[in-house]
Amino acid sequence: MKKWKTIEITMIALFVAFTAIGANIGNFFIIGGVPLTLQTFFAILAGLVLGKRLGSMAMIVYMFVGLLGLPIFSQFGGGFRVIFSPTFGFILSYIVVSYVVGFMREKKATLPMFIFSAIVGLILNYVIGTNWMYFAYKFWAAAPEGFTYGLAWSWMLVFLVKDVIVSIFAGIVGHRLNKTVMAKSSLKIN
């Protein structure tokens, strides 16, 4: 079993904090029960900057810290009851998103790959999160009148332009951080 370096633990904690802040930046915009946040941006950035192992670990820690009750999820939510929320699938997706994005960017560290990886991460976020939301509303949450699979996806269209722009920005920022800050640190991505 590999021992954790101090820099690795620090970077994981940093991305947990960034994601918690991103979860609560735009809480006043809620559409279809889904708040406008920057969590996806930080999940993508975690994979791009930290790689698949550390990026996904940062998102696992983020999820468990929130489930333990610290109010770090959107709308300062936290606690085990969040699992039953229609939007919990998005939190679960951050682990997959950061892992896949990190995996892809580890294969080729060019700007186009960083941006492509970020877009793939966004797609995974939407697929996992929206499907969880649909099934939650259908099976255990109180679905709005006339709720359908198409309606769940139409709610996500409202966020799409913002999320595509933010994902491209994450790819650019991640590439820049990788070239400057990460290249000078003792953190090894693989």
N, C-alpha and C positions, 0 to 999 in steps of 0.2 A: 504494500500500500504506500502510495506516494505521500510524503509529508507536505503540508501546506506552508508556503513561504509567507513571510510577513507582507510582502508587496501584493501577493495574491489575495490574502484575506482583506487587505486594505482596499483593493480595487473592487472586490465583491461588495464590501460594505458601502463603498462610494456609489456603486450602481443601484444598490438597494435604496439608498437615500435619494438618488436622482429619480428613481422610479416612483417613490413615495411622493416626492414633490410634484412630479409630472402628473400623478393621479389626481391632484387637487388644484391644479392651476386653473382649469376652465369649468369648474363644477356648476357654474350658474347656467350652462347650456345643457339641457337634457332633452333628448328627442327619443320617444318610444321607450323610455326607461334607460336609455344609454347616454351617459354623460360624455361631454367633449373633454378629452384628457390628452396627455402626452405620454402615457404609459407605453404605448406601442413604439413610439420614437425611442425611448430609453431601452426597451427590450431589444430592439433592432441594433441600437448603438452598442449595447452590452456584447452582443454576438460579434459585431464588427470590430470592436476594440479589444475585447478580452478573449475572443475565440470561443469555440463551441463548449469546451469544458468549464471555463470560468464564467462565461456569459450565462450559460444555463444554470450554473450553480447560484449565480447572483439572483436569478429569477426564482429559483427554488427557495432560497432564503427569504426573498421578498414575500412569496406566497405564504410560507410557514410563519413568518413574523406577523403578518396580517391575520392569519387564522388563529394565532395565539392570543389575539385581542388588541394588538397595537393598532391605532386608527390610521393606517397607512394606505388603505384602499381608497378609491374614489368616494367623495363626499365624507371623508374621514371615517370610513367604515372599517370594521375589523371584527374578528371573532369567527367562530366556527359556523355560525348561521349563514355566513356569506356563501358557503358552498351551495346553498339552496337558492341563491339569487340567480335570476336569468342572465346576469352579466358575468358570472363566475367563469364561464368558459373562456372569456377573454383573458382572465388572469392565468388560467391553465395554459392558454396558448402561448404566453410569453416564454415559458420554458422551452417549448418546441421551436418557437420563432428564433430565440437566441441561439439554440443549438444548431439549427439548420443554417441560419445566416452565418454563424461562426464557421461551420463546416465548409460552406461554399467559399467563403472569403479566405480560408486557409489554403484552398487549392490554388487560388490565383489572386494575388493582392494588387490588382489594378483598379483604377477608378471605375471603369465600366462594370467590373465584377462586384465591387462594393455596392454600386447603385442597383444592379440586377439582384444581388442577394437581398438587399433591403426591400425591393418590390416583392420578391418571393416570400419574405418574412411577413409582409403586409397581407398577402393573399392567404397565407396560413392562419394569420390572426383572424381574418374575416371568416374563413371557412370553419375553424374550430369554434370561435366565439359566437357566430350567428347560428350555427347548428345547435350549440348548447342552449342558446337563448330560445330558439324555437321549441326544442324538446322540454325545456323548463316550463315555458308557458303552456305547453300542451299537457304535461303530466303532473306538475306539482305547484306551479305558480298560477295565480289568477290571470288567465289570458284575457286581453281586451276583446270586446265584442267583434266578431268577424275576423279574428286573428287567423292568418294563414302563413304558410311557408314563404310565399311571395311577399307578404306584408313585412315579415321579419327582415327579408333582404332589402325591401324598399326603404326601411328605416336606415339601413347601413349606407344607402346611396347618398344620404345627406352628409355623411362624414367622408365620403370617398375622395373628393377633391383635396380636402385638407390632408387626409392621410397619405395620398400619393405624393403631394408636395413635401410633407414632413419626412416621408420615407426617402425620397431623393436627397433631401437635405441631410438625413442621417447617413446616407451613403457617402456624401461629400465630406461631411464632418468626420466620419469614421476613417475614411481614407487619409484625410489630413492628420488626424490624431495618430494614426498608425505610422505615418511617415515621420512625424516630429517627436511627439511625446513618447510613444511606445518604443520607438527605435532607440531612444536614449535611456530607457529604464532597464532594469534587470528582469523585467517580466517577459517570459518566453511564452508565446501563444500556443505552440503545439504540444 
